[in-house]
Amino acid sequence: MITSIVLIKTSVDQIPEIAEKIAALEGVSEVYSVTGAHDLIALVRVARHDDLADVIPGRISKVPGVASTETHIAFRTYSQHDLEAAFAIGLDA
């Protein structure tokens, strides 16, 4: 599974509506409304790198009100859930 983080600039007066449209797209797992230089952050999870082109420029960028996107592809995922599971291996409850 390939995960990418997409930073999105939008029409400020339509952030909630745009976020909902993006969240409904296939391949988008989550959308966050954030502070800072970008208005939204979307997490895109796909099986193949080629699928990123379908989701990001092919769908997200075409949502009315999306002004620009900046994409970061994750090399590796680290999470508290993964760490807890790794340390729990072999322990009796």
C-alpha distances in whole Angstrom, upper triangle without the diagonal:
4,6,10,13,16,19,22,26,27,31,32,34,31,28,28,28,25,23,23,23,20,18,19,17,14,11,13,12,15,18,20,24,25,28,28,28,25,26,22,19,16,12,10,6,6,5,7,9,12,11,11,15,15,14,16,19,19,19,19,22,24,24,28,29,26,27,25,21,20,16,15,11,10,11,10,11,14,15,19,17,16,19,21,19,20,23,24,23,27,29,31,31
4,7,10,13,16,19,23,25,28,29,32,29,26,26,26,24,21,22,22,18,17,19,16,14,10,12,12,14,17,19,22,23,26,26,25,22,23,20,16,14,10,8,6,5,6,7,7,10,9,9,12,13,12,13,16,17,17,17,19,21,22,26,26,23,24,21,18,16,12,11,8,7,8,9,10,14,16,19,18,17,20,22,21,21,25,26,26,29,31,33,33
4,7,10,13,16,20,22,25,26,28,26,23,23,24,21,18,20,19,16,15,17,15,14,10,10,10,11,13,15,19,19,22,22,22,19,20,16,13,10,7,6,5,7,9,10,9,12,11,9,13,14,12,12,15,17,16,15,17,20,20,24,24,21,22,19,15,14,10,9,6,6,8,9,9,12,14,17,17,16,19,21,21,21,24,26,26,29,31,33,33
4,6,10,12,16,19,22,23,26,23,20,21,22,19,17,18,18,14,14,17,14,14,10,10,10,11,12,14,16,17,19,19,18,16,17,14,10,8,6,5,7,9,11,11,10,12,11,8,11,13,11,10,13,15,14,13,15,18,18,21,21,17,19,16,12,10,7,5,4,6,9,11,11,14,15,19,19,19,21,24,23,24,27,28,29,33,34,36,36
4,7,10,13,16,20,20,23,21,18,19,20,17,14,17,17,13,13,16,15,15,12,10,10,10,10,11,13,13,16,15,15,12,13,10,7,6,5,6,9,12,15,15,13,16,14,11,13,15,12,10,13,16,15,12,14,17,17,20,19,16,17,14,10,8,6,5,6,7,11,12,12,14,15,19,19,19,22,24,24,25,28,29,30,34,35,37,36
4,6,10,12,16,17,20,18,15,16,17,14,12,15,15,11,12,15,13,14,12,10,11,10,9,10,12,12,15,14,13,10,11,8,6,5,6,7,11,13,16,16,14,16,14,11,12,14,11,8,11,13,12,9,10,14,14,16,15,12,13,10,6,6,4,6,9,11,14,16,16,18,19,22,23,23,25,27,28,29,31,33,34,37,38,40,40
4,7,10,14,14,17,16,13,15,16,13,12,15,15,12,14,17,16,17,15,13,14,12,10,10,10,10,11,11,9,6,8,6,5,7,9,11,14,17,20,20,18,19,18,14,15,17,14,11,13,15,14,11,11,15,14,16,14,11,11,8,6,5,6,8,11,13,17,18,18,20,20,23,24,25,27,29,30,31,33,35,36,40,40,42,41
4,6,10,11,14,13,10,13,14,10,10,13,13,10,13,15,15,17,16,13,15,13,10,10,10,10,12,11,9,6,6,5,6,8,11,12,16,18,22,22,20,20,18,15,15,16,13,10,12,14,13,9,9,12,11,12,10,7,8,6,5,7,9,11,14,17,20,22,21,23,24,26,27,28,30,32,33,34,36,38,39,43,43,45,44
4,7,8,12,11,9,13,13,10,11,15,14,12,15,18,17,20,19,16,18,16,13,12,11,10,11,10,8,5,5,7,9,11,15,16,20,22,26,25,23,23,22,18,18,19,16,13,14,16,15,11,10,13,12,12,9,6,5,5,6,9,12,15,18,20,24,25,25,26,27,29,30,31,33,35,36,37,39,41,42,46,46,48,47
4,6,8,8,7,10,10,8,9,13,12,11,14,17,16,20,20,17,19,16,13,13,11,12,12,12,11,8,6,8,11,12,16,17,21,23,27,27,25,25,23,20,20,20,17,14,15,16,14,11,10,12,10,9,5,4,5,7,9,12,15,18,21,23,27,28,27,29,29,31,32,33,35,37,38,39,42,43,44,48,48,50,48
4,6,6,7,10,10,8,11,14,13,14,16,18,19,22,22,20,22,19,16,15,13,14,14,14,13,11,9,11,14,16,20,21,25,27,30,30,28,28,26,23,23,23,20,18,17,19,17,14,13,13,11,9,5,7,7,10,13,16,19,22,25,27,30,32,31,32,32,34,35,37,39,40,41,43,45,46,47,51,51,53,51
4,5,6,9,10,10,11,14,15,15,17,19,20,24,24,21,22,19,15,14,11,12,11,12,12,10,7,10,14,16,20,22,26,28,32,32,30,30,28,25,25,25,22,20,20,22,19,16,16,17,14,12,9,10,10,13,14,17,20,22,25,27,31,32,31,32,31,33,34,36,38,39,40,42,44,45,47,50,50,52,50
4,6,8,9,10,12,14,15,16,18,19,21,25,25,22,23,21,17,16,13,14,14,16,15,14,11,13,17,18,22,24,27,30,34,34,33,32,30,27,27,27,24,22,22,23,21,18,17,18,15,12,9,12,13,15,17,20,23,26,28,30,34,35,33,34,34,35,36,38,40,41,42,44,46,47,49,52,52,53,51
4,6,5,6,8,10,11,12,14,16,17,21,22,19,20,18,14,14,11,14,15,16,16,14,10,11,15,16,19,21,25,27,30,31,30,30,27,25,25,24,21,19,20,20,17,15,15,15,11,10,7,10,12,14,16,19,21,24,26,28,32,33,31,33,32,34,34,36,38,39,40,42,44,45,46,50,50,51,49
4,6,5,6,9,10,10,12,14,16,19,20,16,17,15,11,10,8,10,12,14,14,11,7,8,11,13,16,18,22,24,28,29,28,28,25,23,23,22,19,17,19,20,17,13,14,15,12,11,8,9,11,13,14,17,19,21,23,25,29,29,28,29,28,30,30,32,34,35,36,38,40,41,43,46,46,48,46
4,6,5,6,9,10,10,12,15,18,19,16,16,13,10,10,8,11,14,16,17,14,10,9,12,13,16,18,21,24,28,29,28,29,26,23,24,23,20,19,20,21,17,15,16,16,13,13,11,12,15,16,17,19,21,23,25,26,30,30,28,29,28,29,29,31,34,34,35,37,39,40,42,45,45,46,44
4,5,5,6,9,10,11,13,17,18,15,17,14,12,12,11,14,17,19,19,16,12,11,14,14,17,18,22,24,27,28,28,28,24,23,23,21,18,18,19,19,15,13,15,14,10,10,9,11,14,16,17,20,21,24,25,27,31,31,29,31,30,31,31,33,36,36,37,39,41,42,43,47,47,48,46
4,5,5,6,9,10,11,15,16,13,15,13,10,11,10,13,16,17,17,13,10,9,12,11,15,16,19,21,25,25,25,24,21,19,19,18,15,14,15,16,12,10,11,11,7,7,7,7,11,13,13,16,17,20,22,24,28,29,27,29,28,30,30,32,34,35,36,38,40,41,42,46,46,47,45
4,5,5,6,9,10,14,14,11,12,9,6,8,7,11,14,16,16,12,9,7,9,9,12,13,17,19,23,24,23,23,20,18,19,18,15,14,16,16,13,10,12,13,10,11,10,10,13,14,13,16,16,18,20,21,25,26,24,25,25,27,26,28,31,32,32,34,36,37,38,42,42,43,41
4,5,5,6,9,12,14,11,12,10,8,10,10,14,17,20,20,16,13,11,12,11,13,14,17,19,23,24,24,24,21,19,20,19,15,15,17,17,13,11,14,14,10,12,12,12,16,17,16,19,19,21,22,23,27,27,25,27,26,28,27,29,32,32,32,35,37,37,39,42,42,43,41
4,6,5,7,11,12,10,12,11,10,12,13,16,19,21,21,17,14,12,13,11,14,14,17,18,22,23,23,22,19,17,18,16,13,13,15,14,10,9,11,11,7,9,10,11,14,15,15,18,18,21,22,23,27,28,26,28,27,30,29,30,33,34,34,36,39,39,40,44,44,45,43
4,5,5,9,10,7,10,9,7,10,12,15,18,19,19,15,13,10,10,8,10,10,13,15,19,20,19,19,16,14,15,13,10,10,12,12,8,6,9,10,7,10,11,10,13,13,12,15,15,17,18,20,23,24,23,25,24,27,26,27,30,32,32,33,36,36,38,41,42,43,41
4,6,8,9,6,7,6,6,9,11,15,18,20,20,16,14,11,10,8,9,10,12,14,18,20,20,20,17,15,17,15,11,12,15,15,11,9,13,13,11,14,14,13,17,16,15,17,16,18,18,19,23,23,21,23,22,24,23,25,28,29,29,31,33,33,35,38,38,40,38
4,7,9,7,9,9,10,13,15,18,22,24,24,20,17,14,14,11,12,12,13,15,18,20,20,20,16,16,17,15,11,13,15,14,11,10,14,13,11,14,15,15,18,19,17,19,19,20,21,22,25,25,24,26,25,27,26,27,30,31,30,33,35,35,36,40,40,41,39
4,6,6,9,10,10,14,16,19,23,24,23,19,18,15,14,11,11,10,11,12,15,17,17,16,13,12,13,11,8,10,12,11,7,8,11,11,10,13,15,14,17,17,15,17,16,18,18,20,23,24,23,25,25,27,26,27,30,31,31,33,36,36,36,40,40,42,40
4,6,8,11,12,16,19,22,25,26,26,22,20,17,16,12,11,9,9,9,12,14,15,14,10,11,12,10,7,10,13,11,9,10,14,14,13,17,19,17,20,19,17,19,17,18,18,19,22,22,21,24,24,26,25,25,29,30,29,31,34,34,34,37,38,40,39
4,6,9,11,15,18,20,24,25,24,20,20,16,14,10,9,6,6,6,9,11,12,12,8,8,11,9,6,9,12,11,10,10,14,15,14,18,19,17,20,18,16,16,14,15,14,15,18,18,18,21,21,24,22,22,26,27,26,28,31,31,31,35,36,37,37
4,6,8,11,14,17,20,21,21,17,16,13,11,7,6,4,6,9,12,14,14,15,11,10,13,11,8,9,13,12,10,9,13,14,13,17,17,15,18,17,14,15,13,14,14,15,18,18,17,19,19,22,21,22,25,26,26,27,30,31,31,35,36,37,36
4,7,10,14,16,20,22,22,18,17,13,11,8,6,6,7,10,13,15,16,17,14,13,16,15,11,13,16,16,14,12,16,18,16,19,20,18,21,19,16,17,15,15,14,14,17,17,15,17,16,19,18,19,22,23,22,24,27,27,28,32,32,34,32
4,7,10,13,16,18,19,16,14,10,8,6,5,7,9,13,16,18,18,20,17,15,18,17,13,13,17,17,15,13,16,18,16,19,18,16,19,18,15,16,15,15,15,15,18,18,16,17,16,18,18,19,22,23,23,25,28,28,29,33,33,34,33
4,7,10,13,15,16,12,10,7,6,4,6,9,12,15,19,20,20,21,18,16,18,17,14,13,16,17,14,11,14,16,14,16,15,13,16,15,13,14,14,15,16,16,20,20,18,19,18,20,20,22,24,25,26,28,30,31,32,36,36,38,36
4,6,10,12,14,10,8,5,5,6,9,12,15,18,22,23,23,24,21,19,21,21,17,16,19,20,17,14,16,18,16,18,16,14,16,16,14,15,15,15,17,17,21,21,18,19,18,20,20,22,24,25,26,28,30,31,33,36,36,38,36
4,7,10,12,9,6,5,7,9,12,15,18,22,25,26,25,27,24,21,23,23,19,17,20,21,18,15,16,18,16,17,14,13,15,15,14,15,16,17,19,20,24,24,22,22,21,23,24,25,27,28,30,32,33,34,36,40,39,41,39
4,7,9,7,6,6,7,10,13,16,20,23,27,27,26,28,25,22,24,24,21,19,21,23,21,17,18,20,18,19,16,15,16,15,14,15,16,16,19,19,23,23,21,21,20,22,23,25,27,28,30,31,33,34,36,40,39,41,39
4,7,7,6,8,10,14,16,20,23,26,30,30,29,30,28,25,26,27,24,21,23,26,23,20,20,23,21,21,18,16,16,16,15,16,17,18,21,21,25,25,23,23,23,24,26,28,29,30,32,34,35,36,39,42,42,43,42
4,6,7,10,11,15,17,20,24,27,30,30,28,30,28,25,26,27,24,21,22,25,24,20,20,23,21,21,18,16,15,15,14,14,16,17,20,21,24,25,24,24,24,25,28,29,30,32,34,35,36,38,40,43,43,45,44
4,7,9,11,14,17,20,23,26,29,29,26,28,27,23,24,25,22,19,20,23,22,18,17,20,19,19,16,14,13,12,12,11,14,15,19,20,24,25,24,25,25,27,29,30,31,33,35,36,38,40,41,45,45,47,46
4,6,8,11,14,16,20,23,26,26,24,25,24,20,21,22,19,16,17,20,18,15,14,17,16,16,13,11,10,9,9,9,12,14,17,19,22,23,22,24,24,26,28,29,30,32,33,35,36,38,40,43,43,46,44
4,7,10,14,16,20,23,26,27,25,26,24,21,21,22,19,16,17,20,17,14,14,16,14,14,11,10,10,10,10,12,14,16,19,20,24,25,23,25,24,26,28,29,31,32,34,35,37,38,40,44,43,45,44
4,7,10,13,16,19,23,23,22,23,21,18,19,19,16,13,16,18,15,11,12,15,13,14,12,10,11,11,9,11,12,14,16,18,21,22,21,22,22,24,25,26,28,29,31,32,34,35,37,41,41,42,41
4,7,10,13,16,20,21,19,21,18,15,17,18,14,12,15,17,15,11,13,16,14,16,15,12,13,12,9,10,10,11,13,14,18,18,17,18,18,21,21,23,25,26,27,29,31,32,34,37,37,39,38
4,6,10,13,17,17,16,18,15,12,15,15,11,10,13,15,12,9,12,14,13,16,15,12,14,13,10,10,9,11,12,13,17,17,16,18,18,20,21,21,24,26,26,28,30,31,32,36,36,38,37
4,7,10,14,15,14,16,14,11,14,14,11,10,14,15,14,11,14,17,16,19,18,16,18,16,12,12,10,10,10,10,14,14,13,15,15,18,18,18,21,23,23,24,27,28,29,33,33,35,34
4,7,10,11,11,13,10,8,11,11,8,8,12,13,11,10,13,15,15,19,19,16,18,16,13,12,10,10,9,10,13,14,13,16,17,20,19,19,23,24,24,25,28,29,29,33,34,36,35
4,7,9,10,12,9,8,12,12,9,11,14,15,14,13,16,18,18,22,22,20,22,19,16,16,12,12,10,10,13,13,12,15,16,19,18,18,21,23,22,23,26,27,27,30,32,34,33
4,6,7,9,6,7,10,10,9,11,14,14,13,14,17,18,19,23,24,21,23,21,17,17,14,14,11,12,14,14,14,18,19,22,21,20,23,25,24,25,28,29,28,32,33,35,35
4,7,9,7,9,12,12,12,14,17,16,16,17,20,21,22,26,27,24,26,24,21,20,16,16,13,13,14,15,15,19,20,23,22,20,24,26,24,24,28,28,28,31,33,35,35
4,5,5,7,10,10,11,13,15,15,16,17,19,21,22,26,27,24,26,23,20,19,15,15,12,13,13,15,16,20,22,26,24,23,26,28,26,27,30,31,30,33,36,38,38
4,5,5,8,10,10,11,13,13,15,16,17,19,21,25,26,22,23,20,17,16,12,12,10,12,12,15,16,20,22,26,25,24,27,29,28,28,31,33,32,35,37,40,40
4,5,6,7,9,11,11,11,13,15,16,18,20,23,25,22,23,20,17,17,14,15,13,15,16,18,20,24,26,29,29,27,30,33,31,31,35,36,35,39,41,43,43
4,5,5,6,9,10,10,11,13,14,16,17,21,23,20,21,19,16,16,13,14,13,15,16,18,19,23,24,28,27,26,29,31,30,30,34,35,34,37,39,41,41
4,5,5,6,8,9,10,10,12,14,16,19,20,17,18,16,13,12,10,11,10,12,14,17,18,21,23,26,26,25,28,30,29,30,33,34,34,38,39,41,41
4,6,6,6,6,9,10,10,12,15,18,19,16,17,15,12,13,11,13,12,15,17,20,21,25,26,30,29,29,32,34,33,34,37,38,38,41,43,45,45
4,6,6,5,7,9,10,11,13,17,19,16,18,16,14,15,13,16,15,18,20,22,23,26,27,31,30,29,32,34,33,34,38,38,38,42,43,45,45
4,6,5,5,6,9,10,11,15,16,14,16,14,12,13,11,14,13,16,19,20,20,24,25,28,27,27,30,32,31,32,35,36,36,40,41,43,42
4,5,6,5,6,9,10,14,14,11,13,11,8,9,8,11,12,15,18,20,20,23,24,28,28,27,30,32,32,33,36,37,37,41,42,44,43
4,6,6,5,7,10,13,14,11,12,10,8,10,10,13,14,18,20,23,24,27,28,31,31,31,34,36,36,36,40,41,41,45,46,48,47
4,6,7,7,9,13,15,12,14,13,12,14,13,16,17,20,22,25,25,28,29,33,32,32,35,37,36,37,41,41,41,45,46,48,47
4,6,5,7,10,12,10,13,12,11,14,14,17,17,20,23,25,25,28,28,31,31,31,34,36,35,36,39,40,40,44,45,47,46
4,5,6,9,10,8,10,10,8,11,11,14,16,18,22,23,23,26,26,29,29,29,32,34,34,35,38,39,39,43,44,46,45
4,6,8,9,6,8,7,7,10,11,15,17,20,23,25,25,28,29,32,32,32,35,37,37,38,41,42,42,46,47,49,48
4,6,8,7,9,10,11,14,15,19,20,23,26,28,28,31,31,34,34,35,38,39,39,40,43,44,45,48,49,51,50
4,6,6,9,11,11,15,16,19,21,24,27,29,28,30,31,33,33,34,37,38,38,40,43,43,44,48,48,50,48
4,6,8,11,13,17,18,22,24,27,30,32,31,33,33,36,36,37,40,41,41,43,46,46,47,51,51,53,51
4,6,9,12,15,18,21,23,26,30,31,30,32,32,35,35,36,39,40,41,42,45,46,47,51,51,53,51
4,6,8,12,14,17,20,22,26,28,27,29,30,32,33,34,36,38,38,40,42,43,44,48,49,50,49
4,7,11,14,17,20,23,26,29,28,31,31,34,35,35,37,39,40,41,44,45,46,50,50,52,51
4,7,10,14,17,20,23,25,25,28,29,32,32,33,35,37,38,39,41,43,44,47,48,50,49
4,6,10,13,16,19,22,22,24,25,28,29,29,31,34,34,35,38,39,40,44,45,47,46
4,7,10,13,16,19,19,22,23,26,27,27,29,32,32,33,35,37,38,42,43,45,44
4,7,10,13,15,16,19,21,24,25,24,26,29,29,30,32,34,35,39,40,42,42
4,6,9,12,13,16,18,21,22,21,23,26,27,27,29,31,32,36,37,39,39
4,6,9,11,14,16,20,21,19,22,25,24,24,27,29,29,33,34,37,37
4,6,7,10,13,17,17,16,18,21,21,21,24,26,26,29,31,34,33
4,7,10,13,17,18,16,17,21,20,19,22,25,24,28,30,33,33
4,7,10,14,14,12,13,17,17,16,19,21,21,24,26,29,29
4,7,10,11,9,11,14,14,14,17,19,19,23,24,27,27
4,7,9,7,8,11,12,12,14,16,17,21,21,24,24
4,5,5,6,9,10,11,13,14,16,20,20,23,22
4,5,5,6,9,10,11,12,15,18,18,20,19
4,5,5,6,9,10,11,13,16,16,18,17
4,6,5,6,9,10,11,15,15,18,18
4,5,5,6,9,10,14,14,17,17
4,5,5,6,9,12,11,14,13
4,6,5,7,10,10,13,13
4,5,6,9,10,13,14
4,6,8,8,12,12
4,6,5,8,9
4,6,9,10
4,7,9
4,6
4
